[in-house]
Amino acid sequence: MEENKETNSHIHAVYLALGTNVGDRKSHLLCALKTLEKKGVRVVLRSNLYASKAYGYAEQDDFYNMVVGVLTDLPPFSLLKTLKEVERECGRCPTFHWGPREIDIDIILYGNLVLSDVDLTVPHPDFRNRDFVLRPLMEVGQMIVDPITGRTIEDLYRLLGKDTCVNAGSLDTAEEVSE
């Protein structure tokens, strides 16, 4: 898909959700953060880690999830391509939908952009139903407004009415937590 070159000249505030449930989960997350920085995606906000049960396909190990706020001049589809490169460089192996993964990085919000394409939907189409995304997102930006519903992240989290995550502390100090 062709992207507007004008979009490239601006810095965009983007929120990414990271998850992992294979191998050394903390190492996969650290790899992703370092590799994002090397590729010019500046991590400026970082939530704690949250341990959670798998979503979608339950017969797998627990996940570590976190949200980061980044600044980038990459347009949406270029950012998506970069995130897929980061996943590969940090050891992601192909698996089935909602299957186990070394690292998964999703674009949750890209400024106020609303985009629906076969390859990319922003805001992430299911983030409002995922406490393991909303809780860490609320930690780094509870007053962020969802451009589709007009609700703050804090409102969305409260409306969800469930919290199955366990705060596992910061990435640098977290102990392995599993329920």
N, C-alpha and C positions, 0 to 999 in steps of 0.2 A: 504494500500500500504506500502511495506517495504521501509524504508529509509536507505540510506547509513550512517553507524555509524560514518564514518570519517567526514561527514558534521557537526555532532554535536559538534566537538571540535573547531570550528571556530566561531568568532563573525561576524554576518551579519548585514549590513545596509539595513533596510527595510523601505519603505514608505507605510503608511496606510492611507486610506480615511475613515473618520467617518462622518456619517450623521444621522439626527434625525428630525422627524416632528410630534411627538406625545407627549403631556404633556409638562412637564418642560424640554425643549430641552437642556438648559445649564446643568441642573442636570444630564441628561443622558450622556452627553459628559464628564462631570467631573467624573462620576462614571466609565465610560469606561477607562479614563486615569489612575485613581487610581487603578482599578482592573488589568489593564495591568502591572503596576509597581509591584503589589503584586504577580503577576505570573512570575516575572522575566524578563518582556519585558520592557527595559529601554527607556523611552521617552526622547529624546535628542533635538528634534526640534519640534516646534509647530507653526502652522500658525494662523492667525486670523480666526475668524468665517466669513462665507459667507452665507447670506440668498439667497435662490434660489427657484424658482418654482419647483414643482415635475417633475421628468424625467420619461418618459415611460407612466405612468398613471397620468394624470393631475388633476383629480378630488379629490384632497386631499390638506391638509395644506402645507404651504411652509416649506422647510427644512433649517436647519442649517447644514453647511458642514465645515469640516476642514481637514487638512492633518497633520500627525505627522511623524517625522523621528524617528525610534526606532533602538536600538541595541539588538540583540538576538542571543543566541546560538541554538535556536530551528530550526530544519530543516523545510522546507516549509509545509509539511502536519501536523506536530506537531504544528506549528504556527497557521495554519488554525483551527485546533481543539481547540487550546487555545482561539482564537478569537471568536469562536462559544460559548465557555463557558462564556467568558466575556459578550457577547451579552445577554445570558440567565440570568446571574447574575445581569445585569443592567436593567432587565425588558422586554427584547424583547419577544413579543408574536407572535406566528405564524400568518401569513397573506398570501395574494396572491403575486405573482411575481410583483415587483415594487409597492407594496401596502404600506400603512402607516407603520411606524416602530418607536419604541422607540429608538433603536440604531442599526446602521448597520456599520460594520467594514469590509473593503475590503483591500486585499493586492494589492497595485498598482505596486510596484517594489520591488524585492527581490535581491539586488545587481544587477549583470548583468545576472541573471538567466533567461533563456527562458524555460518555461515548459508548456506543453499542456496535460492535463489529464482531464478525465470526472469530477473530483471533484475540480480541481484547474488549472487555467490558469494564468501564470505570464509571462510578464506584464499583468495586468488586460486587458481583451480583448476590452473594450470599453472606456478606460480612455482618449484616444486621442480625443474623441467626446464630452467630458464633461467639459465645462468651469468651473463648480463648483468643479471639481477635479484639472484641470490644473492650475487655478488661485492660489489656496492655495499651490499647489505643487511648482509652480514657486516662490512663496514667500519664501519657505524654501530651494529650490534647483534649481534655474533657469538654472544652467549649468549641471544638471544631464542629462545623455544621455540615451535615450530610446534604449535598446539593440536590438530591432527589426528594427527600422527605422534609427538609428544612429543620430537622431536629438536631440537637447537639448529640455528640457521642455519649455524654452522660445520660441524656434522655433515652437514647436507644438502648443503652445498657440496662437502665432501670425497667424499661418496657419489656425487655427480653425475659426478665424475671427468673433467670437461672444463673448459677455460677458454680461450675463444676471444676474450676481451675484451682490449683494450689500454687501460691506465690512461692517460687523457689529462690528468690533473692536475685542479686545482680549476676550478670554473666561472668564477671570476674571472681565472684566469691561463692556462687551457688554450689550447694552440695547436690549430688545426684538424688533426685526425688522421684519416687514412683509410688503410685497408689495401687 
